[in-house]
Amino acid sequence: MNTAIVHIECATDSIPEVAEALAALPGVSEVYSVAGNVDLIAIVRVARFDEIAEVIAGRISKTPGVLNTESHIAFRAYSKHDLEDAFAIGLPDAD
């Protein structure tokens, strides 16, 4: 799996609509509305590396209301959740 994190600036009056449109795109797994220098952050997950360009340049950037994007390609994922799943044997927590 290839992952990209995409920072998205969009028209301020259409953030919810842009977020919903982006979340519906093939290859976009999640879209977050955020505070800071950008309006939205999208997580792109695709099987083939060359699909990242198709999703970002071919779909996200062409979505009405998207003004600018900045993409970050993930090299490796570090996640507590992944480690918990890998070591879980299906028993309920002792808590």
Biopython code that builds the backbone (N, CA, C, O; Angstrom):
import numpy as np
from Bio.PDB.StructureBuilder import StructureBuilder

atoms = [
    (1, "MET", "N", (0.836, -1.171, 0.000)),
    (1, "MET", "CA", (0.000, 0.000, 0.000)),
    (1, "MET", "C", (0.885, 1.239, 0.000)),
    (1, "MET", "O", (1.840, 1.324, 0.772)),
    (2, "ASN", "N", (0.574, 2.183, -0.851)),
    (2, "ASN", "CA", (1.281, 3.458, -0.943)),
    (2, "ASN", "C", (0.378, 4.542, -0.380)),
    (2, "ASN", "O", (-0.808, 4.613, -0.702)),
    (3, "THR", "N", (0.955, 5.384, 0.465)),
    (3, "THR", "CA", (0.165, 6.400, 1.150)),
    (3, "THR", "C", (0.735, 7.786, 0.888)),
    (3, "THR", "O", (1.949, 7.987, 0.885)),
    (4, "ALA", "N", (-0.170, 8.737, 0.668)),
    (4, "ALA", "CA", (0.209, 10.143, 0.550)),
    (4, "ALA", "C", (-0.698, 10.956, 1.454)),
    (4, "ALA", "O", (-1.884, 10.661, 1.599)),
    (5, "ILE", "N", (-0.126, 11.977, 2.055)),
    (5, "ILE", "CA", (-0.879, 12.916, 2.876)),
    (5, "ILE", "C", (-0.938, 14.205, 2.073)),
    (5, "ILE", "O", (0.096, 14.756, 1.698)),
    (6, "VAL", "N", (-2.155, 14.689, 1.808)),
    (6, "VAL", "CA", (-2.331, 15.842, 0.934)),
    (6, "VAL", "C", (-2.945, 16.998, 1.723)),
    (6, "VAL", "O", (-4.059, 16.891, 2.237)),
    (7, "HIS", "N", (-2.196, 18.110, 1.812)),
    (7, "HIS", "CA", (-2.711, 19.333, 2.435)),
    (7, "HIS", "C", (-3.463, 20.096, 1.352)),
    (7, "HIS", "O", (-2.961, 20.280, 0.243)),
    (8, "ILE", "N", (-4.668, 20.535, 1.687)),
    (8, "ILE", "CA", (-5.540, 21.131, 0.668)),
    (8, "ILE", "C", (-6.061, 22.486, 1.135)),
    (8, "ILE", "O", (-6.630, 22.612, 2.219)),
    (9, "GLU", "N", (-5.856, 23.484, 0.301)),
    (9, "GLU", "CA", (-6.488, 24.787, 0.503)),
    (9, "GLU", "C", (-7.708, 24.814, -0.401)),
    (9, "GLU", "O", (-7.641, 24.446, -1.573)),
    (10, "CYS", "N", (-8.825, 25.257, 0.165)),
    (10, "CYS", "CA", (-10.022, 25.311, -0.667)),
    (10, "CYS", "C", (-10.813, 26.583, -0.389)),
    (10, "CYS", "O", (-10.520, 27.324, 0.549)),
    (11, "ALA", "N", (-11.812, 26.817, -1.217)),
    (11, "ALA", "CA", (-12.668, 27.987, -1.041)),
    (11, "ALA", "C", (-13.329, 27.898, 0.326)),
    (11, "ALA", "O", (-13.989, 26.906, 0.636)),
    (12, "THR", "N", (-13.154, 28.919, 1.135)),
    (12, "THR", "CA", (-13.606, 28.913, 2.525)),
    (12, "THR", "C", (-15.102, 28.650, 2.657)),
    (12, "THR", "O", (-15.533, 27.992, 3.604)),
    (13, "ASP", "N", (-15.884, 29.150, 1.735)),
    (13, "ASP", "CA", (-17.340, 28.990, 1.843)),
    (13, "ASP", "C", (-17.836, 27.613, 1.406)),
    (13, "ASP", "O", (-19.038, 27.351, 1.441)),
    (14, "SER", "N", (-16.921, 26.728, 0.994)),
    (14, "SER", "CA", (-17.368, 25.410, 0.530)),
    (14, "SER", "C", (-16.559, 24.261, 1.121)),
    (14, "SER", "O", (-16.482, 23.192, 0.517)),
    (15, "ILE", "N", (-15.955, 24.462, 2.289)),
    (15, "ILE", "CA", (-15.119, 23.411, 2.884)),
    (15, "ILE", "C", (-15.871, 22.102, 3.082)),
    (15, "ILE", "O", (-15.352, 21.058, 2.688)),
    (16, "PRO", "N", (-17.076, 22.099, 3.676)),
    (16, "PRO", "CA", (-17.770, 20.810, 3.862)),
    (16, "PRO", "C", (-18.098, 20.107, 2.552)),
    (16, "PRO", "O", (-17.973, 18.886, 2.450)),
    (17, "GLU", "N", (-18.512, 20.868, 1.560)),
    (17, "GLU", "CA", (-18.857, 20.270, 0.262)),
    (17, "GLU", "C", (-17.622, 19.709, -0.431)),
    (17, "GLU", "O", (-17.674, 18.628, -1.017)),
    (18, "VAL", "N", (-16.514, 20.438, -0.366)),
    (18, "VAL", "CA", (-15.267, 19.952, -0.965)),
    (18, "VAL", "C", (-14.808, 18.693, -0.235)),
    (18, "VAL", "O", (-14.385, 17.730, -0.875)),
    (19, "ALA", "N", (-14.885, 18.689, 1.083)),
    (19, "ALA", "CA", (-14.468, 17.518, 1.863)),
    (19, "ALA", "C", (-15.285, 16.295, 1.477)),
    (19, "ALA", "O", (-14.729, 15.210, 1.304)),
    (20, "GLU", "N", (-16.588, 16.454, 1.342)),
    (20, "GLU", "CA", (-17.440, 15.324, 0.952)),
    (20, "GLU", "C", (-17.121, 14.836, -0.453)),
    (20, "GLU", "O", (-17.093, 13.631, -0.705)),
    (21, "ALA", "N", (-16.883, 15.766, -1.361)),
    (21, "ALA", "CA", (-16.540, 15.377, -2.739)),
    (21, "ALA", "C", (-15.210, 14.630, -2.767)),
    (21, "ALA", "O", (-15.075, 13.633, -3.476)),
    (22, "LEU", "N", (-14.231, 15.104, -2.002)),
    (22, "LEU", "CA", (-12.928, 14.438, -1.965)),
    (22, "LEU", "C", (-13.034, 13.052, -1.344)),
    (22, "LEU", "O", (-12.419, 12.107, -1.838)),
    (23, "ALA", "N", (-13.800, 12.919, -0.274)),
    (23, "ALA", "CA", (-13.944, 11.631, 0.396)),
    (23, "ALA", "C", (-14.583, 10.583, -0.502)),
    (23, "ALA", "O", (-14.382, 9.386, -0.297)),
    (24, "ALA", "N", (-15.345, 11.018, -1.490)),
    (24, "ALA", "CA", (-16.004, 10.096, -2.417)),
    (24, "ALA", "C", (-15.090, 9.648, -3.562)),
    (24, "ALA", "O", (-15.451, 8.746, -4.318)),
    (25, "LEU", "N", (-13.921, 10.261, -3.696)),
    (25, "LEU", "CA", (-13.025, 9.927, -4.796)),
    (25, "LEU", "C", (-12.343, 8.581, -4.569)),
    (25, "LEU", "O", (-11.928, 8.279, -3.450)),
    (26, "PRO", "N", (-12.225, 7.770, -5.617)),
    (26, "PRO", "CA", (-11.452, 6.524, -5.500)),
    (26, "PRO", "C", (-10.004, 6.841, -5.137)),
    (26, "PRO", "O", (-9.385, 7.718, -5.739)),
    (27, "GLY", "N", (-9.475, 6.130, -4.158)),
    (27, "GLY", "CA", (-8.097, 6.335, -3.731)),
    (27, "GLY", "C", (-7.961, 7.237, -2.518)),
    (27, "GLY", "O", (-6.909, 7.260, -1.879)),
    (28, "VAL", "N", (-9.013, 7.983, -2.191)),
    (28, "VAL", "CA", (-8.994, 8.836, -1.007)),
    (28, "VAL", "C", (-9.668, 8.062, 0.120)),
    (28, "VAL", "O", (-10.858, 7.752, 0.051)),
    (29, "SER", "N", (-8.889, 7.752, 1.165)),
    (29, "SER", "CA", (-9.458, 6.946, 2.246)),
    (29, "SER", "C", (-10.074, 7.780, 3.356)),
    (29, "SER", "O", (-11.023, 7.342, 4.006)),
    (30, "GLU", "N", (-9.538, 8.996, 3.584)),
    (30, "GLU", "CA", (-10.041, 9.853, 4.649)),
    (30, "GLU", "C", (-9.805, 11.307, 4.286)),
    (30, "GLU", "O", (-8.861, 11.640, 3.569)),
    (31, "VAL", "N", (-10.674, 12.164, 4.789)),
    (31, "VAL", "CA", (-10.502, 13.606, 4.641)),
    (31, "VAL", "C", (-10.805, 14.232, 5.995)),
    (31, "VAL", "O", (-11.833, 13.945, 6.607)),
    (32, "TYR", "N", (-9.897, 15.091, 6.456)),
    (32, "TYR", "CA", (-10.051, 15.760, 7.740)),
    (32, "TYR", "C", (-10.147, 17.258, 7.537)),
    (32, "TYR", "O", (-9.360, 17.832, 6.784)),
    (33, "SER", "N", (-11.096, 17.896, 8.194)),
    (33, "SER", "CA", (-11.153, 19.345, 8.279)),
    (33, "SER", "C", (-10.245, 19.727, 9.436)),
    (33, "SER", "O", (-10.374, 19.181, 10.532)),
    (34, "VAL", "N", (-9.321, 20.665, 9.203)),
    (34, "VAL", "CA", (-8.298, 20.961, 10.206)),
    (34, "VAL", "C", (-8.149, 22.467, 10.424)),
    (34, "VAL", "O", (-8.575, 23.283, 9.607)),
    (35, "ALA", "N", (-7.531, 22.800, 11.552)),
    (35, "ALA", "CA", (-7.155, 24.181, 11.829)),
    (35, "ALA", "C", (-5.689, 24.344, 11.436)),
    (35, "ALA", "O", (-4.909, 23.398, 11.535)),
    (36, "GLY", "N", (-5.321, 25.527, 10.999)),
    (36, "GLY", "CA", (-3.929, 25.772, 10.629)),
    (36, "GLY", "C", (-3.825, 26.422, 9.272)),
    (36, "GLY", "O", (-4.717, 27.160, 8.853)),
    (37, "ASN", "N", (-2.725, 26.144, 8.581)),
    (37, "ASN", "CA", (-2.443, 26.792, 7.301)),
    (37, "ASN", "C", (-3.227, 26.225, 6.133)),
    (37, "ASN", "O", (-3.267, 26.832, 5.063)),
    (38, "VAL", "N", (-3.851, 25.067, 6.324)),
    (38, "VAL", "CA", (-4.655, 24.463, 5.260)),
    (38, "VAL", "C", (-6.055, 24.206, 5.788)),
    (38, "VAL", "O", (-6.292, 24.250, 6.995)),
    (39, "ASP", "N", (-6.979, 23.936, 4.876)),
    (39, "ASP", "CA", (-8.373, 23.708, 5.260)),
    (39, "ASP", "C", (-8.693, 22.239, 5.470)),
    (39, "ASP", "O", (-9.453, 21.875, 6.367)),
    (40, "LEU", "N", (-8.100, 21.399, 4.628)),
    (40, "LEU", "CA", (-8.379, 19.966, 4.669)),
    (40, "LEU", "C", (-7.085, 19.180, 4.546)),
    (40, "LEU", "O", (-6.107, 19.652, 3.966)),
    (41, "ILE", "N", (-7.094, 17.980, 5.096)),
    (41, "ILE", "CA", (-6.006, 17.024, 4.869)),
    (41, "ILE", "C", (-6.645, 15.728, 4.394)),
    (41, "ILE", "O", (-7.530, 15.180, 5.050)),
    (42, "ALA", "N", (-6.185, 15.246, 3.246)),
    (42, "ALA", "CA", (-6.697, 13.991, 2.691)),
    (42, "ALA", "C", (-5.615, 12.922, 2.792)),
    (42, "ALA", "O", (-4.430, 13.194, 2.600)),
    (43, "ILE", "N", (-6.042, 11.718, 3.092)),
    (43, "ILE", "CA", (-5.144, 10.570, 3.101)),
    (43, "ILE", "C", (-5.454, 9.757, 1.843)),
    (43, "ILE", "O", (-6.578, 9.302, 1.631)),
    (44, "VAL", "N", (-4.435, 9.596, 1.031)),
    (44, "VAL", "CA", (-4.564, 8.829, -0.215)),
    (44, "VAL", "C", (-3.867, 7.494, -0.014)),
    (44, "VAL", "O", (-2.705, 7.448, 0.390)),
    (45, "ARG", "N", (-4.579, 6.405, -0.297)),
    (45, "ARG", "CA", (-3.990, 5.065, -0.200)),
    (45, "ARG", "C", (-4.297, 4.318, -1.482)),
    (45, "ARG", "O", (-5.456, 4.130, -1.852)),
    (46, "VAL", "N", (-3.230, 3.893, -2.157)),
    (46, "VAL", "CA", (-3.383, 3.193, -3.430)),
    (46, "VAL", "C", (-2.427, 2.003, -3.494)),
    (46, "VAL", "O", (-1.414, 1.971, -2.795)),
    (47, "ALA", "N", (-2.753, 1.046, -4.322)),
    (47, "ALA", "CA", (-1.933, -0.160, -4.439)),
    (47, "ALA", "C", (-0.629, 0.105, -5.200)),
    (47, "ALA", "O", (0.433, -0.381, -4.810)),
    (48, "ARG", "N", (-0.718, 0.872, -6.279)),
    (48, "ARG", "CA", (0.466, 1.130, -7.108)),
    (48, "ARG", "C", (0.930, 2.570, -6.918)),
    (48, "ARG", "O", (0.115, 3.489, -6.842)),
    (49, "PHE", "N", (2.234, 2.757, -6.845)),
    (49, "PHE", "CA", (2.799, 4.082, -6.619)),
    (49, "PHE", "C", (2.347, 5.091, -7.666)),
    (49, "PHE", "O", (2.061, 6.241, -7.331)),
    (50, "ASP", "N", (2.278, 4.681, -8.925)),
    (50, "ASP", "CA", (1.904, 5.623, -9.979)),
    (50, "ASP", "C", (0.449, 6.068, -9.887)),
    (50, "ASP", "O", (0.064, 7.040, -10.538)),
    (51, "GLU", "N", (-0.355, 5.388, -9.105)),
    (51, "GLU", "CA", (-1.742, 5.807, -8.901)),
    (51, "GLU", "C", (-1.830, 7.072, -8.045)),
    (51, "GLU", "O", (-2.826, 7.793, -8.104)),
    (52, "ILE", "N", (-0.797, 7.341, -7.255)),
    (52, "ILE", "CA", (-0.808, 8.549, -6.424)),
    (52, "ILE", "C", (-0.979, 9.786, -7.307)),
    (52, "ILE", "O", (-1.780, 10.665, -6.989)),
    (53, "ALA", "N", (-0.244, 9.861, -8.393)),
    (53, "ALA", "CA", (-0.357, 11.007, -9.301)),
    (53, "ALA", "C", (-1.751, 11.091, -9.911)),
    (53, "ALA", "O", (-2.298, 12.182, -10.070)),
    (54, "GLU", "N", (-2.326, 9.941, -10.254)),
    (54, "GLU", "CA", (-3.679, 9.935, -10.819)),
    (54, "GLU", "C", (-4.687, 10.514, -9.825)),
    (54, "GLU", "O", (-5.548, 11.312, -10.194)),
    (55, "VAL", "N", (-4.567, 10.103, -8.563)),
    (55, "VAL", "CA", (-5.522, 10.552, -7.551)),
    (55, "VAL", "C", (-5.323, 12.036, -7.237)),
    (55, "VAL", "O", (-6.291, 12.796, -7.204)),
    (56, "ILE", "N", (-4.079, 12.453, -7.008)),
    (56, "ILE", "CA", (-3.840, 13.836, -6.591)),
    (56, "ILE", "C", (-3.990, 14.814, -7.756)),
    (56, "ILE", "O", (-4.798, 15.741, -7.692)),
    (57, "ALA", "N", (-3.219, 14.607, -8.810)),
    (57, "ALA", "CA", (-3.267, 15.545, -9.942)),
    (57, "ALA", "C", (-4.528, 15.361, -10.786)),
    (57, "ALA", "O", (-5.090, 16.330, -11.295)),
    (58, "GLY", "N", (-4.960, 14.128, -10.927)),
    (58, "GLY", "CA", (-6.092, 13.845, -11.809)),
    (58, "GLY", "C", (-7.457, 13.987, -11.177)),
    (58, "GLY", "O", (-8.441, 14.198, -11.885)),
    (59, "ARG", "N", (-7.544, 13.875, -9.847)),
    (59, "ARG", "CA", (-8.854, 13.933, -9.190)),
    (59, "ARG", "C", (-8.941, 15.044, -8.142)),
    (59, "ARG", "O", (-9.792, 15.928, -8.235)),
    (60, "ILE", "N", (-8.055, 14.993, -7.147)),
    (60, "ILE", "CA", (-8.146, 15.975, -6.054)),
    (60, "ILE", "C", (-7.988, 17.396, -6.576)),
    (60, "ILE", "O", (-8.820, 18.256, -6.287)),
    (61, "SER", "N", (-6.937, 17.652, -7.335)),
    (61, "SER", "CA", (-6.666, 19.007, -7.824)),
    (61, "SER", "C", (-7.747, 19.539, -8.758)),
    (61, "SER", "O", (-7.903, 20.750, -8.909)),
    (62, "LYS", "N", (-8.484, 18.637, -9.377)),
    (62, "LYS", "CA", (-9.532, 19.043, -10.315)),
    (62, "LYS", "C", (-10.907, 19.148, -9.668)),
    (62, "LYS", "O", (-11.886, 19.470, -10.340)),
    (63, "THR", "N", (-10.985, 18.881, -8.383)),
    (63, "THR", "CA", (-12.260, 18.969, -7.678)),
    (63, "THR", "C", (-12.649, 20.437, -7.509)),
    (63, "THR", "O", (-11.843, 21.234, -7.028)),
    (64, "PRO", "N", (-13.868, 20.804, -7.896)),
    (64, "PRO", "CA", (-14.296, 22.201, -7.731)),
    (64, "PRO", "C", (-14.162, 22.652, -6.272)),
    (64, "PRO", "O", (-14.571, 21.952, -5.346)),
    (65, "GLY", "N", (-13.581, 23.830, -6.099)),
    (65, "GLY", "CA", (-13.371, 24.383, -4.770)),
    (65, "GLY", "C", (-11.963, 24.192, -4.247)),
    (65, "GLY", "O", (-11.558, 24.880, -3.309)),
    (66, "VAL", "N", (-11.201, 23.269, -4.833)),
    (66, "VAL", "CA", (-9.806, 23.062, -4.422)),
    (66, "VAL", "C", (-8.956, 24.146, -5.082)),
    (66, "VAL", "O", (-8.957, 24.291, -6.304)),
    (67, "LEU", "N", (-8.233, 24.903, -4.259)),
    (67, "LEU", "CA", (-7.408, 26.000, -4.764)),
    (67, "LEU", "C", (-5.943, 25.624, -4.886)),
    (67, "LEU", "O", (-5.261, 26.070, -5.808)),
    (68, "ASN", "N", (-5.446, 24.792, -3.948)),
    (68, "ASN", "CA", (-4.033, 24.435, -3.947)),
    (68, "ASN", "C", (-3.843, 23.148, -3.152)),
    (68, "ASN", "O", (-4.598, 22.864, -2.222)),
    (69, "THR", "N", (-2.826, 22.371, -3.530)),
    (69, "THR", "CA", (-2.507, 21.157, -2.783)),
    (69, "THR", "C", (-0.999, 21.091, -2.536)),
    (69, "THR", "O", (-0.197, 21.628, -3.300)),
    (70, "GLU", "N", (-0.648, 20.426, -1.460)),
    (70, "GLU", "CA", (0.748, 20.112, -1.167)),
    (70, "GLU", "C", (0.772, 18.661, -0.718)),
    (70, "GLU", "O", (0.100, 18.290, 0.244)),
    (71, "SER", "N", (1.552, 17.839, -1.420)),
    (71, "SER", "CA", (1.535, 16.402, -1.180)),
    (71, "SER", "C", (2.787, 15.923, -0.467)),
    (71, "SER", "O", (3.891, 16.409, -0.711)),
    (72, "HIS", "N", (2.586, 14.956, 0.422)),
    (72, "HIS", "CA", (3.673, 14.332, 1.173)),
    (72, "HIS", "C", (3.536, 12.823, 1.012)),
    (72, "HIS", "O", (2.502, 12.247, 1.350)),
    (73, "ILE", "N", (4.581, 12.190, 0.495)),
    (73, "ILE", "CA", (4.573, 10.744, 0.293)),
    (73, "ILE", "C", (5.118, 10.073, 1.546)),
    (73, "ILE", "O", (6.185, 10.437, 2.040)),
    (74, "ALA", "N", (4.384, 9.096, 2.052)),
    (74, "ALA", "CA", (4.817, 8.382, 3.255)),
    (74, "ALA", "C", (5.806, 7.284, 2.876)),
    (74, "ALA", "O", (5.565, 6.517, 1.943)),
    (75, "PHE", "N", (6.917, 7.213, 3.603)),
    (75, "PHE", "CA", (7.898, 6.146, 3.404)),
    (75, "PHE", "C", (7.568, 4.931, 4.252)),
    (75, "PHE", "O", (7.655, 3.794, 3.788)),
    (76, "ARG", "N", (7.186, 5.180, 5.506)),
    (76, "ARG", "CA", (6.936, 4.107, 6.450)),
    (76, "ARG", "C", (5.889, 4.589, 7.448)),
    (76, "ARG", "O", (5.839, 5.773, 7.782)),
    (77, "ALA", "N", (5.061, 3.676, 7.918)),
    (77, "ALA", "CA", (4.034, 4.024, 8.905)),
    (77, "ALA", "C", (4.423, 3.484, 10.274)),
    (77, "ALA", "O", (4.903, 2.358, 10.404)),
    (78, "TYR", "N", (4.209, 4.297, 11.275)),
    (78, "TYR", "CA", (4.415, 3.896, 12.668)),
    (78, "TYR", "C", (3.095, 4.133, 13.383)),
    (78, "TYR", "O", (2.623, 5.267, 13.462)),
    (79, "SER", "N", (2.505, 3.080, 13.898)),
    (79, "SER", "CA", (1.194, 3.228, 14.509)),
    (79, "SER", "C", (1.011, 2.282, 15.673)),
    (79, "SER", "O", (1.272, 1.085, 15.555)),
    (80, "LYS", "N", (0.574, 2.802, 16.773)),
    (80, "LYS", "CA", (0.259, 1.990, 17.940)),
    (80, "LYS", "C", (-0.848, 0.999, 17.592)),
    (80, "LYS", "O", (-0.822, -0.148, 18.037)),
    (81, "HIS", "N", (-1.811, 1.441, 16.804)),
    (81, "HIS", "CA", (-2.934, 0.579, 16.433)),
    (81, "HIS", "C", (-2.474, -0.629, 15.637)),
    (81, "HIS", "O", (-2.963, -1.736, 15.863)),
    (82, "ASP", "N", (-1.541, -0.440, 14.708)),
    (82, "ASP", "CA", (-1.027, -1.554, 13.925)),
    (82, "ASP", "C", (-0.331, -2.565, 14.811)),
    (82, "ASP", "O", (-0.499, -3.771, 14.632)),
    (83, "LEU", "N", (0.454, -2.080, 15.771)),
    (83, "LEU", "CA", (1.160, -2.985, 16.671)),
    (83, "LEU", "C", (0.186, -3.750, 17.549)),
    (83, "LEU", "O", (0.371, -4.946, 17.775)),
    (84, "GLU", "N", (-0.849, -3.085, 18.048)),
    (84, "GLU", "CA", (-1.844, -3.765, 18.867)),
    (84, "GLU", "C", (-2.539, -4.869, 18.074)),
    (84, "GLU", "O", (-2.743, -5.966, 18.594)),
    (85, "ASP", "N", (-2.902, -4.594, 16.827)),
    (85, "ASP", "CA", (-3.548, -5.602, 15.988)),
    (85, "ASP", "C", (-2.624, -6.772, 15.705)),
    (85, "ASP", "O", (-3.066, -7.920, 15.684)),
    (86, "ALA", "N", (-1.348, -6.493, 15.487)),
    (86, "ALA", "CA", (-0.398, -7.550, 15.157)),
    (86, "ALA", "C", (-0.202, -8.514, 16.311)),
    (86, "ALA", "O", (0.025, -9.703, 16.089)),
    (87, "PHE", "N", (-0.285, -8.023, 17.545)),
    (87, "PHE", "CA", (-0.025, -8.861, 18.703)),
    (87, "PHE", "C", (-1.299, -9.333, 19.397)),
    (87, "PHE", "O", (-1.219, -10.086, 20.368)),
    (88, "ALA", "N", (-2.453, -8.917, 18.932)),
    (88, "ALA", "CA", (-3.708, -9.323, 19.548)),
    (88, "ALA", "C", (-4.016, -10.773, 19.209)),
    (88, "ALA", "O", (-3.788, -11.225, 18.087)),
    (89, "ILE", "N", (-4.538, -11.496, 20.197)),
    (89, "ILE", "CA", (-4.910, -12.908, 19.941)),
    (89, "ILE", "C", (-6.426, -13.097, 20.070)),
    (89, "ILE", "O", (-6.913, -14.224, 20.151)),
    (90, "GLY", "N", (-7.159, -11.990, 20.089)),
    (90, "GLY", "CA", (-8.593, -12.083, 20.107)),
    (90, "GLY", "C", (-9.221, -12.145, 21.474)),
    (90, "GLY", "O", (-10.433, -12.332, 21.577)),
    (91, "LEU", "N", (-8.444, -11.995, 22.531)),
    (91, "LEU", "CA", (-9.002, -12.004, 23.878)),
    (91, "LEU", "C", (-9.372, -10.606, 24.290)),
    (91, "LEU", "O", (-8.703, -9.650, 23.898)),
    (92, "PRO", "N", (-10.446, -10.457, 25.090)),
    (92, "PRO", "CA", (-10.804, -9.103, 25.553)),
    (92, "PRO", "C", (-9.737, -8.549, 26.481)),
    (92, "PRO", "O", (-9.002, -9.300, 27.123)),
    (93, "ASP", "N", (-9.661, -7.222, 26.544)),
    (93, "ASP", "CA", (-8.718, -6.549, 27.441)),
    (93, "ASP", "C", (-9.018, -6.910, 28.889)),
    (93, "ASP", "O", (-10.173, -7.137, 29.247)),
    (94, "ALA", "N", (-7.988, -6.964, 29.718)),
    (94, "ALA", "CA", (-8.145, -7.307, 31.125)),
    (94, "ALA", "C", (-8.687, -6.153, 31.949)),
    (94, "ALA", "O", (-9.043, -6.337, 33.113)),
    (95, "ASP", "N", (-8.754, -4.958, 31.360)),
    (95, "ASP", "CA", (-9.205, -3.772, 32.109)),
    (95, "ASP", "C", (-10.612, -3.956, 32.611)),
    (95, "ASP", "O", (-11.157, -3.064, 33.262)),
]
sb = StructureBuilder()
sb.init_structure("model")
sb.init_model(0)
sb.init_chain("A")
sb.init_seg("    ")
for serial, (resi, resn, name, xyz) in enumerate(atoms, 1):
    if name == "N":
        sb.init_residue(resn, " ", resi, " ")
    sb.init_atom(name, np.array(xyz, "f"), 0.0, 1.0, " ", f" {name:<3s}", serial, name[0])
structure = sb.get_structure()
